[in-house]
Amino acid sequence: ETGVTQTPRHLVMGMTNKKSLKCEQHLGHNAMYWYKQSAKKPLELMFVYNFKEQTENNSVPSRFSPECPNSSHLFLHLHTLQPEDSALYLCASSQDIGEDQPQHFGDGTRLSIL
Amino acid sequence: EDQVTQSPEALRLQEGESSSLNCSYTVSGLRGLFWYRQDPGKGPEFLFTLYSAGEEKEKERLKATLTKKESFLHITAPKPEDSATYLCAVQANSGGYQKVTFGIGTKLQVIP
């Protein structure tokens, strides 16, 4: 149990569908992150939120839309995705973006785009 | 641009055969270096943080060390349950945000 829970664990969707990924952390952290992990590539940072405010958008296409209603919950809304968006999407949290503390990860959502 | 290079990409060891994984980095203003373990179908699990050259951290059969240019993860007498992908990440100053850059990992397989 990492303290970061992601749902669903697996998602298969068509290119025209709309779906959402959910992340919840029980660690009392203030910062939350979305990463994309593809085979043979390093983790790719997508978005950073600190105290519910977005502080980083790493040039992510608009078909990915994050939402952070509070410091414990993070969503990633998906629409009109492309086959190359198939990957493992990881959520992480840390105490604060300014602290030299490690990020703690959930087990990810394995996304497959048909 | 910050860079993290891990080697080897894959490593196969016999049970009990000690070895080391390497993480070389190029970064401006290192704030910390992290090691993670990732099992198939799981997210990365935090192992260690190293903050300055000369620092060492240990956990069971794992020992992490740090120099000004690289970090090593030494695995002593590994067991099959140590099989996983080991990720290295560096945290550096990037404006007001402590940016974290990950390597692609070393996939370790320990054979009984």
Interface residues (C-beta under 8 A of the other chain):
Chain A: T2 V4 Q6 K40 K41 P42 L43 L45 V48 T55 E56 L90 A92 I97 G98 E99 D100 Q101 P102 Q103 H104 F105 G106 D107 G108 R110
Chain B: V4 R31 G32 F34 Y36 G41 K42 G43 P44 E45 F46 T49 Y51 L87 A89 Q91 G96 Y97 Q98 K99 V100 T101 F102 G103 I104 G105
